[in-house]
Amino acid sequence: MGFSLSLTLNLWFYSLVSMNCFVCLVHVWSIRTPP
């Protein structure tokens, strides 16, 4: 029970961080390349 809960939290945290990094990269890329 405890192990699966920590595993789920780790996966959720990892997906949240990777999504934030993706958004940051797209934001920086859109700033550096003028339309």
C-alpha positions in Angstrom: 0.0 0.0 0.0 2.6 2.5 1.1 5.0 1.5 -1.7 2.4 1.9 -4.5 1.4 5.3 -3.0 4.9 6.6 -3.1 5.4 5.3 -6.6 2.2 7.1 -7.7 3.4 10.3 -6.1 6.8 10.0 -7.8 5.2 9.4 -11.2 2.9 12.4 -10.7 5.8 14.6 -9.5 7.9 13.6 -12.5 5.2 14.2 -15.0 4.5 17.6 -13.4 8.2 18.6 -13.5 8.7 17.4 -17.1 5.5 19.3 -18.2 6.8 22.5 -16.6 10.2 22.0 -18.3 8.5 21.5 -21.7 6.4 24.7 -21.2 9.6 26.6 -20.2 11.4 25.3 -23.3 8.6 26.3 -25.6 8.4 29.7 -24.0 12.1 30.4 -24.3 12.1 29.1 -27.9 9.2 31.3 -28.9 11.0 34.3 -27.4 14.3 33.6 -29.1 12.7 33.1 -32.6 10.8 36.1 -33.8 7.6 35.3 -35.7 
